[in-house]
Amino acid sequence: MPATTTSPGFGRLAVLGLQHVLVMYTGCVTVPLVFGAAAGLDAATVALLINADLLVAGIVTMIQGAGVGRILGVRMPVMAGAAFTTVTPMILIAGEYGIQAVYGSMLAAGAFGLLIAYPFAKAVRFFPPLVSGVVLTVVGLALIGVGVDLVVGHDPQAADHAAPSRLALAAFVVVVILLAARFGRGFVAQTGVLLGLLAGSVVAAPLGLVDFSGVKTADWAGMSAPFHFGAPQFPLVAVLSMCVVMLVLFAESTADLIAVADLTGKKLTTADMARGLAADGLSGVLGGVMNAFVDTVFAQNVGLVTMAKVRSRHVATMAGGMLVVLGLIPKLGALVAGLPQPVIGAAGLVMFATVAAVGMSTLRRVSFDGTHNLLIIAVSIGVGLAPEVAPDLYSRFPSWVEMVLGSPVTSATLLAFGLNLAFNGPRREEASGPGTGGPAMLQDHSVEARAVAE
């Protein structure tokens, strides 16, 4: 089925936007949940972080979809959400310097990101399909564990941990998604993930896996005050670590933006890329002020664009508005949070694996004859994923080393980038032209690219 090229009507736009929100919601709120638990924050404070997280993600997503003149926003159907890559550095900074240093370093890294967005976009030739393919593949593979944890349960001591009922429910959701893709037509095929989520929730209700108790206690309106934890602090090591992480997030977003441009048929210019990356930098500034988190282009939603074949940027704008509402109305956020974890996890597994598949498809464009590219890919993915299977891998190194290398995405990106330069130099990949998805699609001029699905 060809991709939808026209802007959907409001009703369809709302349903498609809701599908994007449901796909990314759990991943987005997982970051404040994990960070809050590691930092020893109480439940009320974690709830404030979640609200702030959704609010900032919504604002940045709307900017990415709608754009702000020629300053911010890539104007493509991409979703912004809290970056998993930042979790380990933030936890280590909190333990070493305190939470005020976490948000101070985030604020500084966000300003750094705004300053280097255009120079980074100009240097996109250093991110050929070899590098971007590795980044996408590792992002997808590293996130699969998040989906599995949701399916089986986080607590190994719990009575229902890995219970057959949870696994059967997850399998049911996957089957619904497959059936919608195989036999659905038009709108049904485009909303297969949403149908899987809804059908799974209906089946889960009698199993006692649906919990909306949090809706009763949640407030109707609420938002954390700026600098909730006090004046930000800027320890040099923490700031430098977060700036390195920002560079890695830029590399991750670059790979995702190139993939979405390829999927939608948009001719991505250097200016487009710079505006998209600048929105990531803005998220760091907003996150540092509003007690939220640095956002990146959410990879699972890249997978959803692949599956739904709807390329209208207005879908992302609508979804961003929904996230803002969820961030300002905690009751609605609690309602979405009450969806069964095995159901969300099953949908996440499909999306994460789709991202990895997009990365593998990108790697197909790499030339292997007479090159060391196969070795570069093997080392980057193998060493990059090592922290995923051994979280304490760098625990005996200085804290700044663990802050930078403790994330699989960070490790793989730095390796792929460095090894590509060492073996191939700063040359463009041969693959180029329409449909290749490589960096050669970026044109070094400021003329606006044609809008996609206006």
Sequence and secondary structure as in RCSB ss.txt:
>XXXX:A:sequence
MPATTTSPGFGRLAVLGLQHVLVMYTGCVTVPLVFGAAAGLDAATVALLINADLLVAGIVTMIQGAGVGRILGVR
MPVMAGAAFTTVTPMILIAGEYGIQAVYGSMLAAGAFGLLIAYPFAKAVRFFPPLVSGVVLTVVGLALIGVGVDL
VVGHDPQAADHAAPSRLALAAFVVVVILLAARFGRGFVAQTGVLLGLLAGSVVAAPLGLVDFSGVKTADWAGMSA
PFHFGAPQFPLVAVLSMCVVMLVLFAESTADLIAVADLTGKKLTTADMARGLAADGLSGVLGGVMNAFVDTVFAQ
NVGLVTMAKVRSRHVATMAGGMLVVLGLIPKLGALVAGLPQPVIGAAGLVMFATVAAVGMSTLRRVSFDGTHNLL
IIAVSIGVGLAPEVAPDLYSRFPSWVEMVLGSPVTSATLLAFGLNLAFNGPRREEASGPGTGGPAMLQDHSVEAR
AVAE
>XXXX:A:secstr
   B S   HHHHHHHHHHHHHHHHHHHHHHHHHHHHHTT  HHHHHHHHHHHHHHHHHHHHHHHH BTTTB   
SS  EEE GGGHHHHHHHHHHH HHHHHHHHHHHHHHHHHHHHHHHHTGGGS HHHHHHHHHHHHHHHHHHHHHH
HH S TTSTTTT HHHHHHHHHHHHHHHHHHHH  THHHHTHHHHHHHHHHHHHGGGT    HHHHHS SS    
TTTTSS    HHHHHHHHHHHHHHHHHHHHHHHHHHHHHT   BHHHHHHHHHHHHHHHHHHHHHT   EEE HH
HHHHHHHH B  HHHHHHHHHHHHHHHH HHHHHHHHTS HHHHHHHHHHHHHHHHHHHHHHHTTS  TTSSHHH
HHHHHHHHHTHHHH TTTTTTS HHHHHHHSSHHHHHHHHHHHHHHHHH S   S  STT  SGGG BSS S   
 S  
